[in-house]
Amino acid sequence: MADEYETFVRDTTRVLSGHDCVLTLRDLTEGRSKYRGINVRAVVSRPPRAGEPILWIRSVVGLKDPEPCSVRIVEELPETLLGAPYSDYFTALERAHR
């Protein structure tokens, strides 16, 4: 497991609800795995909890939220999610959440 991740989200309040949500995390650890993406079901906490990896949240256009969070991965999901090619990525994540 990485020490630091980032994710891109449309609605920060949904991610910070305290409930599990489906996210694509990008590994920020230096080395061969940097920028490796994984799909997960996870719980995000703000302020960050000790012992959990740091999570940086970015908007869909890449603006970085200045406050860090932490992430607890509940389940790793498949590498690919069902969806039509070139369709909305966030719609595919929403389907995976159900």
PyMOL commands that set and color helices and strands:
alter all, ss='L'
color gray80, all
select helices_A, chain A and resi 12-15+89-97
alter helices_A, ss='H'
color red, helices_A
select strands_A, chain A and resi 4-8+21-27+37-45+54-58+69-76
alter strands_A, ss='S'
color yellow, strands_A
deselect
rebuild
show_as cartoon
